[in-house]
Amino acid sequence: GNTVHSTRRITSESELDDQLINLPVEDMQKILANKPSKSEIKMFFYLCSCDPSGMRQVEMPSKQQIAAALGISLKTVSKAQAKLEKLGIFEFTKQKVF
């Protein structure tokens, strides 16, 4: 069969900003140095995508939303959350992440 490739052109600088995520290299190195599980890596990238600026001052999805989005259990979300907090990458206070 024929394969159709769609290429989306970015037309403005503000549109370009919407496509980029600020990933702190130090956070990535910390995670990789601490034998992360697949779920921890998925959760790190998912949370970073919820906060593209990397300012850590945004409302984050609930544990239920994270579990549904990543296809993992609430228990796994809690364990991944605890590890990301222990590493000092995200600090979870109710729904907010700082």
Secondary structure, 3 states (H helix, E strand, C coil): CCCCCCCCCCCCHHHHHHHCCCCCHHHHHHHHHCCCCHHHHHHHHHHHHHCCCCCCCEECCCHHHHHHHHCCCHHHHHHHHHHHHHCCCCCEECCEEC
